[in-house]
Amino acid sequence: MGQMMKDVMASGWRVDEVLAMLRFKVKASRAGTAAQARRHAGAADAAAAAHWDFCYEYLKLVSRSFALVIMELDDELRDPVCIFYLVLRALDTIEDDTSHDAERRIALCKQFYTFLDVASEQNVAEVAFRSSEFGKLHEKVLLEKFPVVIECFRSLAPKYQSVIRDITQKMGAGMAEHIHDKECITVEEYDTYCFYVAGLVGLGLSEMFVVSGRESDFFTKNEHLSISMGLFLQKTNIIRDYLEDIHDARTFWPKEIWSAHAPNQSLADFKDPDNRVHAVECLNAMVADALRHVPDCIEYMSQVQNEHVFNFVAIPQVMAIGTISECLNNSLVFEGVVKLRKGLTAKLIMQTKSMPALSSLYFDFACVMQKKLESSDPSYELVCDRLSQVKDLSVAYMRTTPNLMVPNWVVAILSVLLSYYLVQRRRELDLEGLPHGGLPSGQDMLAMAGLFLGVAYMLGFFGLQFMKPSIMRTGSSENVGETVRSPRALLVR
């Protein structure tokens, strides 16, 4: 309760955000309980149920945000995606632990995918890979208990096992290739690093969506869109986590960008308050680079037809565009981690349920960012050009009719009040013994006219707010095999 009050106060007592937090908390609790009940009902035995409980519990511990968004998926995809994430998180823990010899980490990264292959006749608890040497806290326990993850992996359908194994192999090989790298020199190297740690995740998830039958093969035929989805999320985190990474002696910002702004040719220069102007200019250049992936992200999400998949992929993306908006031109990035308010996060999650709603959020954040940046900034024109592309693409999918929720309820309440007034007037006439014939007073005529218009309005528009919007403005989740014409022609090249 104490944390909830802190979140409410952080939201400035904004009613919409407070209500969104409450709704989201209830929704998440119900979804988690229902999913656990279904897992237990479908488990082969008590041991299998306990294994899955461990996986979901540690998913929450190593990534609370992902644990929440994974509940948007249906039963077919939720378990494979859970194991996919845990396997890659374990691999990342090994790659990221610089306290161990680089050559040993390289060897483990390269062979990590083979740890998933335990013969059916073998006892996983006895022969499966485990380690107590790498990582800290929850990640350390995850590796110690990794045989539990492998048990759950073995229970997945072969089509999902194949995807997880393939992506794990590619990611491990890519990580091994770059373990000796101390920093990213060029933007191309930066993109390559982000591809191995996040772009491959996007490819794997898209392939799962396709093999599950939830989505068409559009996504496997357009891999660049999946890669951009991963790169935008990863670059957002890298931008936001500048100070944390500097303190941990990690360098991800590419020298090609920051060297043009650092006074002493050191990325750590930006920690110094005296270098804030240069730091913010570099920050804006990093944001400009990240924004080039957003058009692909919008196109990707515009093609998603399954409601559950849409929610799963769209929520992290809208969080990312919101975080980028907070980071742009914000010197606080160099003083700590910039995050969205929990109330705003909950509000965005509850709103991100359709392509029109998502597009409206993208459009709004693009407008906010355009206002934040000063024309004197070296990246001003590039950022504005890319934000204009985002706005043009967003408009193509935005709702064609206004949101009538507020006016609908205002009209409904006024109609009730007018009805009450007219009923009372009728009673007054009865009590006074006055005849009902003749012309009513001007006030009564206005009330009747208002009630007539209110009823007419409600008959025409009130029910629209309860109609469930399709994910696509020009399609629905029933047409999985159909693709919608891309609005990329709107982009100014």
Buried (B, 14 or more C-beta within 10 A) or exposed (E): EEEEEEBBEBBEEBEBBBBBBEBBEEBBEEBBEEBBEEBBEEBEEEEBBBBBBBBBEBBBBBBEEBBBBBBBBBEBBBBBBBBBBBBBBBBBBBBBBEEEEEEEBBEBBBEBBEBBEBEEEEEBEEEBBBBEEBBEEBBBBBBBBBBBBBBBBBBBEEEBBEBBBBBBBBBBBBBBBBBEEEBBEEBEBBBBBBBBBBBBBBBBBBBBBBBBEBBBEBBBEBBBBBBBBBBBBBBBBBBBBBBEBBEEEBBBBBBBBBBEBBEEEBBBBBBBEEBBEBBBBBBBBBBBBBBBBBBBBBBBBBBBBBBBBBBBBBBBBBBBBBBBBBBBBBBEBBEEEBBBBBBBBBBBBBBBBBBBBBBBBBBBBBBBBBEBBEEEBBBBEBBBEBBBBBBBBBBBBBBEEEEBEEBBEEBBEBBEBBBEBBEEBEEEBEEEEEEEEEEBEEEBEEBBEBBEBBBEBBEEBBEEEEEEBBBBBEBBBEBBEBBBEBBBEEBEE
